[in-house]
């Protein structure tokens, strides 16, 4: 039995990576751990250890709370599932604590328990921010490493990311719509980019991937096309796994719903004009959703 292929999904953030994780997690050819975003390479690259350890500690505390509730409800299956997830978090924490020396442990974490399944995966959108040298290291860390990058309509992706950031930073008494509008305004009007903008910088990320990953080992495409029945078949073919039919096509996680006004959409589209231009020049005809927002430029 040959070693399984490793899929690295480098994003984009708010472009359907959670839906792709769910699809692969339930796929009979895949062995996917319970933590979707492992954050191994961005943690060691950007020295984000404190943040990641705190994040994992919060996740474990939440799992522990849910396990206690499941015990009270006499639900042994759920207890066992939550214990398994807690052990995954503990193991990942130990791997991160080793830093650069933890690469072999990271690889073992991916394949531990794989059996005869064909694919393991790490879906961490933050990897899209990594420099070329780190991406090259990842591309050669095992015999068969394949990269996937999903590009969602830039305006839709930006607004979804803005809403997520606004929701996380919402204080008591603050209005969510006003908060989201302020976050968006800082980005597209006052040009104060933070990680929201680089996470959707398709031009930069795609060019890095083209220089770092062999063409036959990378799949770059539109969320609007790949996260469909036909698109999932394309993903499965690229990953070397069988096609798994779905009763309902996956959708991106929208989070808290809030409509983007025409004025906001216009400003966002104009700000993101270079992204639309780059993707159209590089990949050709854009999906209808992209064209609709591009028409506002």
Secondary structure, 3 states (H helix, E strand, C coil): CCCCEEEEECCCCCCCHHHHHHHHHCCCCEECCCCCCCCHHHHHHHCCHHHHHHHHHHHHHHHHHHHHHHHHCCCHHHHHHHHHHHHHHHHHHHHHHCHHHHHHHHHHHHHCCCCCCCEEEEECHHHHHCCHHHHHHHHCCCCCEEEEEEECCHHHHHHHHHHHHHHHCCCCCCCHHHHHHHHHHHHHCCCCCCHHHHHCCHHHHHHHHHHHCCHHHEEEEEHHHHCCHHHHHHHHHHHCCCCCCCCCCCCCCCCCCCCCCHHHHHHHHHHCHHHHHHHHHHHCCCCHHHHHHHCCC
